[in-house]
Amino acid sequence: MKRRALIPALLLAVALSGPGTNQALAEEMAPAVAEVAPTMLMTRAAQGLLNLLGYDAGPVDGLLGSRTRSAVLAFQSDRVEARTGTIDRDLLDTLVAEIADRRVEAVPTRPVVFYRAYLEHYPYSRLNKPIGPHTRAYFRFKNNSDVPVTGIEFAYAFKDPFGDTLYRDSDRLQIEIAPKAVTAKSHYYYWEDKALAQDAYDKMAAAFQSGGARAEVSIKRVVFADGSEVAY
C-alpha cells in the first residue's frame, strides 16, 4: 500500500474500531474518510507552520476556519503570491521553504529579530477597568547574539485581512533580552475606545476581534549591554 493511501486507511481503522462496528458500515464510510483525512492532516500541518512563522492560524485542529484562512491569505500576500486562502501541498512546500530561509538568516547582520506579535481585543468588562474596551498588541523579539540587549528601536504597522494599513507607528524600548533568549509576553501597547472620537481603536477593533489582523514589525536599531549598536 502506498504511503499516501496508508494514512486514511489507518485513520479509518481507528475511527471504526469500537464495539459494534460492522464491515458494511466501514465500507460505506471509507470513501468519505479517505477524502477528509489528508485534508485535515494538511490543514494541521499548515496551521503549525503558519504559527511558527508568526501568522496566527489559531489552534492546530485541522479545521479550515476563518482564522486559519486569514493566516493563509496574509502569508500569501506577504509572499506576493495569488491569494487563494486554500491549503494544498504547494502551500506546505512554500511554508517549509520559508522556515528554512529564516533559519539560515545571517546572524552577524541580524543579531536581533522580530519573533512574534499577539493581537487581542478586549470588549467591555469590569475586569478591564480603568482601561475599558481596548485593543492590545504584544511584540516579542529574539536575541541571537551572545551579548545582552538593552534597547530596540523599531517600526510597526497593523493591516486588515485585505492588506490595508489600519495603524502605524514606531517606538524605542529600553528592554533587557538575555543572549539566545526571547522576550516574555509582558510588555504591551493598547488603544482604548474613546466615546465620540474616531481613533486607532475604531480602526483596529473589528480586525483584532475577528483574528484577521496581522502585524508587520521592522527593527531599525539595536543597542547592546556592552555599548555597541547595530543599525538595520
PyMOL commands that set and color helices and strands:
alter all, ss='L'
color gray80, all
select helices_A, chain A and resi 3-15+23-52+66-78+89-103+126-128+200-210
alter helices_A, ss='H'
color red, helices_A
select strands_A, chain A and resi 112-122+134-143+149-159+165-177+188-192+214-224+229-231
alter strands_A, ss='S'
color yellow, strands_A
deselect
rebuild
show_as cartoon
